[in-house]
Amino acid sequence: MIRFFPSVMIVLSVGAAAVYAWDADWRRAIYWTAAAVLTASVTF
């Protein structure tokens, strides 16, 4: 239960990265991918 909120944030960040990658906005896709990786590395 402690890791629920960070897990939701990771999923949302990956989703945002996928949406931006679909639109070929690579800067924002990389940003949101990095946000997901950073959150995952701090959480787990």
N, C-alpha and C positions, 0 to 999 in steps of 0.2 A: 504493500500500500504506500510505502514511503516513496517508491520510485514511479508511482503512477503519473504524477504531473510532469516530471521530466520526460517520461516516455511519450506522453501526449505531445509535448513540445518537439520532440525529435520527429515524430510522425508528421506533425504539421510543417516542420521545416523541410523535410524531404518532399512533402506534397507541394510546397511552394517552389522548391527547386525544380520539380518535375514540370510544373506549369510554366515557369520561366524558360526552361529548356525547350519545351514544346513550342514556345513562341520565338525561339532562337535568341533570347536575351541572355547571353552567356555570362555577363558580369553578375547579374542578379542570381542566376542559377548557381554560380560558383559561390556567391555570398551565402545563400541559404544552405548549400551543401556544407560549407565550412561551419555554419551555425549548428547544423545537426551533428557534425563530427565533434565540435567543441562541447556541446551539451552531453553527448554520449561519453566523451572521454572524462568529463568531470563527474558524471553520474555513476558510471560503471567503472 
